[in-house]
Amino acid sequence: MRRPWPLTPRFILPFIVALSGCAQPERLPDAPTRPLLPEDSYIEAARRGAAVYRIQTSASRLLVRVGRAGPMKNLGHDHVIASEDIEGLVMLHDDPAASRADLLVPLQRLVVDKAEYRAQLGVEGEVSESAIDGTTSNMQDKVLESAIYPWAQISARFASAQSDPPTLSISVTLHGTAFEYLVPVDLKVEPGRLVINGEMTLRHTDFGLTPFSAMGGLLRVAEELELQFSLVARPLD
């Protein structure tokens, strides 16, 4: 897998901070215009007998491995960005074409370089708190502009009723732009829960984003972002 949002060793960090102005500002609250999940349609589907599930936020994770690029990439670090706050609903219908999922990811609550997630993705090395703060600031303010675009919206449908493994058509709306991906997934329906695991590659250019760079572009974030997700959902009450 590839990687993203590079950090630099301590001996050049002050230079990068001065160059990029990455002091962490106060985080703004989520925008009041929070997107709404279409709960009514899922509740109605459940009333009609469809299997409807709600994402269990505490057990679901989205991890992004952020790599580095540029002539001085050896001076940087790979990073792992995580969402621990995924919300959403999933419906499985006898007719696969009627099955769907709708998710929300709050971008201002993304977690940067948590040790357990770095270990999970095999990203070695420790990252200082000051470096994490700088990376968080650059990601939120210079790349995602999360004060303006605080949510990622995700919708999914089966791309084919016969594919093995199941393949989803996943539409991601980020930074005001939607992009669609075909993603094979591991989908397990177990007693009392639904588990969906998958991997996909996103690119900054899919959403009109510019990878963060420093030292005049000698050190920058890689264009491709490798994403893993593990979603656990429980039957709708």
N, C-alpha and C positions, 0 to 999 in steps of 0.2 A: 504494500500500500504506500501511497505517497504521503506528504506531510504539509503543514502551514503555520502562520503568524510567528516569524522568527524572533528570537531574543538573542542578545549578544553576551559574551563573557563579561565579567565585572570590570575588567580593565578598560573596556571601551564603552561601557554602559553610560557613563556621564556624558561622553561625546554624543552618543545617539540621542540621549534625552535632550541635550541642548540643541541638537540638529532638528529633531522632529517635534519638539515641544510637547512631549507625551506625558506631562504631569497630569495626574488623574483628576478630572473635575468632579464635582458633586453629581451623582447619578440622578437623573430626573425620574419621576414616577411614570408608570405606564400611561400612555395617552388615554384620555377619557373615551375616545371612540374605539373601544375594544371590539374586535370582530365578534360576531355572535355565532355560536355553533347552531346548526339547524335542529335543535333538540325536539321540537314539536313533530317533525317528520319521522324522527327515530322512535319517539314514543308511540306515534300512530302505527308505525310498522310493527313494533312489538305487540301492540294491541291486536293486530291482525295475524299474529303468529310467527313473525320473523324472529330470528335469533339476534338480539341486539345486546351489545356490550358497551360498557363505559371503560375507558382507559384508566388503569390503576396507576396514578401518577407516581406513587412511592416506589413502584416496582419497574417502571419503564424508563429507559435511558436512550438518548441520542448522543453519539460521540463522533466528533470530527477530528481527524488527524490532519494537522496543518504543517506542511513542509516548507522548506526554504529554497531559494534560488538565487542566482546571481554569482558573479566572480568571487565574492567573499562569503559564500554561503557556509563555508566551514567555520566561520566565526559566529554563526547563529545557532539557534536551537529549533528543534521541532516542538510543536505544541499540541495539546489535546483540549479541545473545547467541548463542553458537555451541556446538555439540557437535562435538568432534573425535574422539570415542571411541565411536562407534556400533558395537554388536555385533549380529550376527544371521544368520539363515538364510532363504533363499528357495527355494521349490519351484515349478516350472512343470510342470504336468501336461497331458496331452492333453485331459483333462476339466477345463475352467477351474474348475469348482466344487471340484475337489480341489486346486487351486493355493493356496499360502498363503505367508505370511512372518511371522516372529517376530523382534522387535528389542528390544534393551535400550539405554537411554541413561543413563549415570551422571551424576546431576545435580550432584554435588559437584565434578565436573571441568569444568563449563561455563565457557566463556571469555567475558569481557565486553569489548566494544569494542576488539577487535583491529583494527588499522588496515586490514588487507587486507579484512576482512569488512565494515567500514563503507563502504569504497570500493565493494565488490561490490554492496551494496544502495543505493548512492547517498546514504548518510548523511554529510553534510558536517560539518566541524569536528573539532578535536582534543579529546581528553578527557585530563585529567591523571591520573597514577597514583593520587593520593589520591582523586580522584573515582571512579575505577574501583574502588578498594578499598571505598569507601563503598557504591557500587551493588551490588557483589558481596555484601557483608555483608547489606544490606537484602533482596536477592533470596533469598539462601540461608536466612537465619535468620527473616526476618519474613514472607516470602511462601511460599516452597517448603517451609520447615521440613525441609531436606534431611538434617538429622541424624536425623530420624525417618522420612522418606520419601526415601531416597537414590537411588531408581531410577524412571525412567519406563519402562513396558512398552508395546510397540506390537505389535498383531497386525493382519494384513491378509488380506482375501479379495477375489476378484473380485465386484463387485456385480452385474455382468451379463456374460454370455459374448459378447454382441453389441455392446456399447457401443463407440463410436468418438468420441473416444479412450477407451482402457480406463479404467474407473472402479473404484476400489477402495473397499471398505467397511473403514475403518481404525478400530480401537478403540484408544484411548489411555487407559492407566491412570496417573494422576498424583495424588499426595497422597491415595492411598487411594480414589480415585473413578475410574470408567471412563466414557468418553463416546465415542460413535461418530460418524464423519464419512464422507460420500461425497466422494471426491477423484478428479478426473480426473488421469491421469498420462501422461507420455511414457515408454513402455517400449520399450527397444531390446535385442534379443538379438543380440550380435555374437560373432564367433569368440573364444572364450576369456573372454568376460565378458558381464555383464548390467548395463544402466544404467537406473535409474528416477529420473525427475525429476518434481517436483510442487510445488504450492503449496496452502496451506490456512489458514483462519482459526480460531484458538482464542479462547475467552473465559475470563477468570478464573472467572466464575460456573459454567462447565462443570464445574469441579473444586472448587467451594466455596472458592476463593481470594479474598482481598481485595487489590485493587491497592494497592501502597505509596503513601502520601501524606505530605505535609509541610505545614507552615504551616496546620494545621487544615483540610486538604483543598483549599487554594487552588492547590496544585501536586500533581498526582498522576499515577500511571501510567494510561494509557488502558486501558479494559476489554478491547478486542480486541487480539490478538497475531497478527501476520502471519508465517507460517512458510513457509520454502522448504527443500526437501530435495533432495539429489543423492546417490543411493546407487549405488555401484559394487560388483559382486559377481563373484567368480570361481568356476568349477566346484569343487565339493567334492572334496577329494583322496581 
